[in-house]
Amino acid sequence: MASYRFQLFLNISFFLILAIGQSSIAAANDDRKASVVFAYIVYMGSAPEGEYLATSWQRTMLQKVIRGSSVEESMIRSYRRSLNGFAAKLTDEEVEELANMKGVVSIIPNRIYHPRTTRSWDFMGFSNTVRRNPTVESNVIIGVIDSGIWPELPSFSDEGFGPPRRNGRVIGARFYKSVASADESARDNSGHGTHTASTAAGNVVKDVSFFGLAQGTARGGVPSARIAAYKVCHKKGCESVDILAAFDDAIADGVDILSVSLGSAESTEFFDDVIAIGSFHAMEKGILTLNSAGNNGVAGPLGVESVAPWMVAVAASTTDRRLSTKVVLGNGKTLNGFSVNPDTFNGKKLPLLYGREVSSICSEDDARLCSESCVDSKLVKGKIVLCDNTGSDSVVYSAGAAGSIVLDDLPVSFITPLPSPSLNARDYDLLLSYKNSTKNPVAEILRSESITESYSPVVAQFSSLGPNFIAPDILKTDITAPGAEILAAYSPVSSPSGSPVDKRRVKYSILSGTSMACPHVAGIAAYVKTFHPDWSPSAIKSALMTTAWAMDRTKNPDGEISYGSGHVNPVRAIVPGLVYETSKEDT
């Protein structure tokens, strides 16, 4: 009897403990569901060599902190091919607990990075007839971490390529979808990745233009090289958990050069910057990373974002071909503006209206800026609207205006849905003065035309400046390359202006930004590697920088913090005479 009672006591105790345990787990689950969770990257350094089940260990670590919750629901991505770490949805308490675990280097909140958005190669003296090693070049792979690629375009045709075929030109394409991302394809829906890839390694394609503007031959720096595309950018931006995964794969895939035209809002510490982390592991494996310097156009903490010493920060400069759009007033005076305008008014002058005159519901300040919902379609239809702000072109276009003229001191031409040249402050004031002093003011916006600027290259005003606020002893930027008004391949499903109201579709488009400068230098780095296949990333970087053309400081008053070592010189870079080799410990 005593034995029976003892056994009954054990059974009841067991079930009570089990019930309490299950209740605790359920309570923990409920507590976690009630907590706010965010996506984080748990970075653990290099991937260990030899037999190591990285994913299993990562899951064990995660299970320890989320306790009763599902690892599958929390885990976003595992990094295990070229570096060690994982991305997961975590509470603040779980982040703190993981940060104290052995082997964790840093924990990085998931951030949104953004893309930094022809004649350029000839301008640098890098014609298609320069000395090349085509056989070696066809074995070089440039990895492009961006918004994907449109492989059927002529710039990526594999005609004439040897194995591997299908598509031999674009040797691989991956896409990454996590958290808020949407696309489940490596196809480029924005045009940015296609543009950068073709700039670095696109085929020679003759007679391309943007509706007849900037007509010429489009080609990449190494037209025989192959491309591996890694799509990390979607409509809402480029998530850091995906960017690090792309580095992880690209390194393991064996690319030779990495072109990354992405950045965040400001420079961050190396262990909190996924591009710095990914490029460091790439450097360890002999891969040089080129990164756009940024488009903030300012110095200081919000200046150059690409500050790690082991990668190349590329600034943007102008070429000697610029696009200009003239505005002819009713009194015969002509003002020179900037835009990419393929349209013509056929000699017809249209009425001018100022933004504050076209709204009855908005404040004067909002109306002057042509803000959303502040442009009355009944008033502007078929007319030209003057706006004190850029970025209003889609609003004006949707309201039915024939054109707009905007105030902007940035001397760079961008594509807009309708004819919309920008004028500097002096000329814009002249325009307003004419309008206010004339009973029936009219103007005509002419089709854009190419002009020659003999004083180029100069650093573009939008290009971010140093100094390096993270490592002040290291000069940044490193080098400059063409990044203003660059014609290259483009996604045929995206509007060339980036505006949803713009229904035009093209295969080649004109973009500006350090995003466009970066693949120029990536192509040149690949070109150097075809002559020196055994050179390390630091040797290639040294060759690029020590052979750069000196920039004219009188035209570039910010000096070295704007252009680094100077303007890239492709032909000289293969015979530098002297290179400075640095080790991992030096960086």
N, C-alpha and C positions, 0 to 999 in steps of 0.2 A: 504493500500500500504506500509506504514511504517512498519507494522507488517511483511509483506511478505519479505521486504528487510532485516529486522533484522534477520528473520529466515534463509534467504539465506546466510547472513553473518556468522551466527553461523555454518551452515553446511560446508561452505567453510573453516572456521577456524578449525573445527574439522578434516576435511580431511587433511588440511595442517599439523596440529599437528601430526596426525597419520602417514602421509607420512614422516615427519621429524623424528618421533620416529623410524619408520621402517628403515629409512635411517641410523640413528645412530646405531641401532642394527646391521644392515648389515655391517656398518663400523667397529663396535666393533668385529664382527665375522671375517671380513677380517684382522683386526689388529692382532687378536689372531692366525689366521691361518698363518700369516707371522712371528709370534714369535716362538721361540724355546720352546718346552714343554718337560718336563721330568716327570717321575713318582716319586711321593712323598707319604710318609705316614704322615697323620695328626693325631697325637696321642693326645687323650683327657682324658687319665687316666682310672679309673675303670668304668665299666658299671653301671649306676645308678640303684638302686633297685626300684621296684614298676612299675607302669604304665609309660612307657617312650618309645616313638616312635623314637628310635635312628636313624634309617635310614632316616626318614622324616626330622629330625633336621639336619642331616649331609648333606642331599641334599639341604636344605635351605641355609646352610652356603656356600656350593659350588656354588650355583646359584648366591649368592651375589657377588662373586668375578669373576666368568666367564661371568656374565651378559647375553648377548644374546646368548651365545653358548650353546650347548646341554649338559646337565648334564650326559646323557647316554653315550655320546662320551668321556667325561672326567673321570667319575667315574670308577675305576677299581674294587674296593672291599670295602665292609662295614664290620667293626669289631663291633659286637654288642652282642655276646653271653656271653663273659667273660671279655671283655674290651671295651673301647669306642674309636672309631676313624674310619678313612676311608683312602683309597689309591686313588689317582687321578693323572691325567696328568695335570700339572700346568706350567705356565710361572713364571719367577722370580718375576714379579710384583704381581702375584696372591699369590705366597708363602709368600711374605712380608705382604700382606694384611691379609691373614689367620693367620699369626703368631701373629698379634695384636688383634685377636678376643678373647673374653672372653671364657675361658674353654679349649683353646688350650695349651697343655703342651709343645709339641715340634713338629717340622716338620722334617722328616727324609728322605733324598734322598734314592731312591731305590738302594740298593747295591746288588752285587752278592757275595754270600757266597759259600763256597766249602766244600765237604766232606773231612775229615782229615784221609786220608787213610794211644776140643782135650786136648792137654797136659796141657793147662793153668790152668784148674780148679784143676786137681790133684796136680799140682805144688804148689798151694796155700793151700793144705790140705783139699780141699773142694770136697771130693769124692761124688759119687752118693748115698752113704750109710749114709751120715750125718743125724742127726735128722731133720725131716721135719714135717710140718703140711700140708699134701697134700690137704685136703679139703679146708682149708683156702687159700692155695696157688693157687688153681684153680679159686678162686674168685678175685685174684689180677690181675690188668690189667697194663701192661707196654706199654706206648705210645712211638712209635719210629718215630721221625720226621727226614726223610731221603729221600732216592730215591725210596721208595716203597717196595714191597715185592713180592715174587713168592710163593703163598700159597700152591701149589700142591706138594712142596718138602717134603720128609719124615720128615724133621725137624719141619714142621708145620702141620703134620697130626692130625686130631681131633679124631682118633680112640681111644676109651676108654673114651672120654670126655663126660660129662653130658651136659645138656642144658646150654646155647643156642647152637644149632647145626648150621651147614651150614655157614661157617666153624667155629665150636666151638673154634678151636685153635686160628685162626685169627678172632677176634671178630668183627673187623671193618677195613675198609680201605678207605681212602679218597685221592683224588688228587687235586692239585691246578694248574690252568693254567692262567697265566696273563702275559701281556707285551710280552716278547720274548720266553716264554715257549711254548712247542709244544705238549707233550704227553697228551692224553685224557684218561688216565687209571692209576690206582694205581699200575699196574704191574711194577716191577723193571727191567729196561733195562740196568742197569750198574752193578748190583751185590752188591753194597755198602750197601744198605738198608737191603737186604736179609741177608747179612753177619752179620750186627750189631744186627738185630732182633733175629737171631738164636743164637748169642752169649749170649744175655740177657735171652732168654726164649725158646730156641729150645728144641725139644724132644731129648731123648737119641737115637742116631742112631749109630749102631756098624759098624765096618769095613769100614770106609770111609777114603779117601786119595785123594791126588792130583797125579794121575797117579802112585800110589804106594808110594809116598813120604808122610811123616808125618802120616802114617797109624795109626788109632786108633778109639776111640769112640768120636763122636761129640755130645755135649749137651750144653744146656744153663744153666745159674745159677739157674733158677727156672723153671724146665721143665714142671711143671704143670700149670704155669701161662698162662694168655691169652695175646694176642698181638693186639694192635690197631696201624695200620700203616698210616702215613700221608706223602704222597709223595709231596715233595716240590722241589726236585732236578731233573733237566733234563740235556740234553746234554751240555747246556751252563752254568750250575751252578744252584744255589739255590737262588731265588730272595727274598729279605727281605719282600716284600709285601705278599708273599705266606707263608713265615716262620711265620710271625705274625698271619696270618689267621689260620695256623695249631695250634698254641698255643690257639687261641680263641676257636677253635672247641674242641681240646683235653681236655681243662679244663671243658667245658660244657658237654663233653661226659662222664666225670667221671673217667678218668684214675687215677691210683694211683701213678705211677712213670713215669717220662719222660726222655728218653734217646735221646740226641741231639748231634750227632757227626758231627757238622758243625761249621764253623767259617769264619771270614773275614780275611783280610790281617794283621790287627793290632787291638789292644785294642782301644775301643772308649768310650766316656762318656756314662753313663747308659741310659740317655734319647735319645741317638742316636743309641742305640744297640737293635735291635728287640729281640735278645735272652735274654738280660738282662730284657727287658720290659716284654716279655712273661713269663719268669721264675718267675718274681716278682708276677705277677697275679696268676700264678700257686701256688706259695708259700702261697698267701692269702687264697687259697682254699684247703690247706693241701696237695699239690702235690710237691714232691721234684724233681728238675731238675738236671740231670747229664750232663755235657758238656765237650767235649774234649778240652784239653789245647792248642792244636795247634802243628804243625809239623815244625816250623821254626828252631828249634834247637838252638836258640839264646836267650840272655837276652835283657833287655831294651824295648823300645817302640814297637819293632817288636817281642817281646817275647810272653809270655802267653797272650791269647786274652780273656779268660774266667775269668773275674776279679770281677764280682758282688758277694757280700758276701752271698747272699741267695741261690746260686747254688753251686754245687760241680764241681771244675775244676780238671779233671783227666789227669795225666801225664801217659806216657807209659814206661813200663819196660820190660826187657827180662825174659825169663824162662830158665830152665836148658837144654832145647832142642833147638838146633840151626841147621840150614841147611848149609852145607859147600860144595863147589864145587872145586875140585882139577884140576889144570892145570899141565899136565906132559910134560916137554920139551923134545926135541930130544936128549939132553945130559943126560937125566935121572933125572934131577932135578924136584922136585914137588913144586908147589906154591899153597897155600891155598887161595881160593877166596870165594866170597859170591854170590849166586844166587839160584833160585829155578829151577833146571834143571832136568827134568825127562828123557831126551834123552841120548843116548850113541853113541859114535863113533865106538864101537865094536873093540877097540884096535888099530884103525887106526889113525896115526898122519897125520895132514894136514898142508900145507904150511902156513906160517905166512906173513902177509903184514901189513905195518904201514899205517895209514890213509893218510898221506901225499903222499904216493906212488900210491894211487888209484884214483887220479883225475888229469885231465889235464886242467881243466877250473877254478878251485877255487884257492884262495890264500892258502898259506901253513898253516896259522892259521885255516882257515875253513876246510881244508882237514884233518888236524890232529884231528879235532873234529868230523869228519865224518858227517858234516852238510848236510842238505837237498840238493840234486842234486850234491853232491861232491863225490859220490861213483860210480865208473864206473863198471857196471855189467860185462863187458867183462874181467875186471881184477880180480874181487873178487869171481867169481862163484866157489863154492866148496872149498873156502879157509877160513881162520880165519883172521879177520881184527882187528887190535889194534887201539882203539880210546881213545883220551885223554878226553873223556867226556861221562857221562851217558846220557841216553835218545836218543842215536843214534841207538838203536837196531832195530827199525822199518825200518830205512833207509837202514841199512846193510842187513836186512832180505829181503827187497823188491828187493835189487840188486842181490840176489841169493847167498850170502855168506853162508857158513856152520855154522859159529859161529863168535862171536866177544869177545874181552877181553877189559874191560874198566877200566879207572882210577877212583877210588872213595874210599875215606877213611872212608865212612860210613859202619860199619860192620853189615849190614842188608841184608837179601836175598829177592829179589823181582823176580816176574815172568816176563819173557821176551819172545818175539815170537820165539827166537832161543837161543841155548846155549850161554850165555853171562855173565860169571862171572866177578865180579869187584875185582880188586886188590888194596891194599893200595899203597901209593907212593913208599915205599921201594921195594916191590915185583914187581911193575910195572917197576921200573928202572932196576931191575934184568932181567926182561923179555926183555926189549929193548936192554940191554947190550948183552944178548944172541943172539938176532936177528941180531944186527949190527956186531957181531963178528963171525957169522956163514954163510957159503956160501949158504946152503939150509936149513934155519931154519924151523922147524916143531914143532907141539904141538898137544896134545890130550886134549879135555875137557871131564872130567869124569861126570857121572851121580851124582847128589847131594846125600849126605848121611847125616844122623842125627848124630850130635855129642853132647856130654854132657858137659855143662859148669857149673862146681861146684860153681863158684863165683857168679852166678845169685841169686837174681835179682839185676840188675843195671839199672839205668834210661837210656833209649835208647837215642842215640846221636841226633836223630831227634826231640825229645820231647822238646817243647818250655819251656823256663825258666822264672821265675819271675825276679825282683820283680813286684809288682802291681803298675803301673804308674798312674792309675786312682785314687785309694784309697791306698796310700802307707802304711797306718797303718794296712792293712789287708793282711795277708800272702797268696800268690798264687804261685804255685799251691796248691791244698788241699790234694791230695792223689795220689798214683800211683798204676797201675794195669798192668797185662800183655797186651802188645800191639805190640809185635814183632813176626812176622811169625805165625799168628794165623789161624788155619784151621777152617772153618765154612761154612755154606750153601752159595750158590752163584746162581745168575740168569743164567739159562741154555741158554739164548739168548745173553749173553755178552761174549766177549773174556776174558779169565782169566788175560791177560796182560794189558787189556784196549786198546790195539792197534787194529785199524781196519784191519790191514793186518794179524792178528792172527785169523785163522779160527777154532781153537779148541773151544770146548764147554764142560763145566763141571757143575756138581751140587754142588761140594764142592771145595773151593779154599783157597789159603793162602795169607793173606793180612797183612800189617804192618801199624801202625799209632796210634796216640792217638784216632782216630776213633774206633779202636779195643779195646782200654783200657776202654773207656767210657761205653760200654754196659756190660762189666764185673762188674763194680761197680753198674750199674743200676740193674743188676740181684741180686747182694748182697743186695742192698737197699730194693728191693722187698722181699728178703728172710728175712731181719730184720723185715719188716712190717708184715709178716705172724705170727711172734711171738709177735709183739707189734702193733696191728692194730690201736691203738688210739694215737700212737706217732706222733708228729708234724714233718714237714720237718727238722726243726733245731735239734730235738732230734735224728732223724735218721742220719743226717749229723754228729752230735757229736759222736754218737756211732761208726760210721765208722772211724772217725779220731782219737778218743782217744784209740781205740783198735788196731790201725795199727802197723805192725811190724816196728821196728826201722831199718833204712837203714844204711849200713856201709859207713861212710863219706869218708873213705880212697878210696873206689871204686866209690864214687859219690862226686867229689871235689866241685861241686856247692852247695851241702848241701840242705837246706830246700827249696830254691827257685826252685830246680829241682824236689824234691819228696814230698814237703809239710810235712804232718804229718807222712809219711812213706808209706809202702806197705800194701794195704788192706788185712785184716785178716777176712775172712768170718765167721768162726766158733766163734771167740771171739766177733764179732760185735753184736751178739744177747744177750750177757751177759756183757755189758760194765761196770757195777758197778756204774758208774756215767755218767750222761749226762748233757750237758749244754743247757738249754732252752733259746732261744732268741725270742723276740717279733718282730712284724713288725717295731716298732719304733726303735729297736736296729740296724736294718740292714741299 
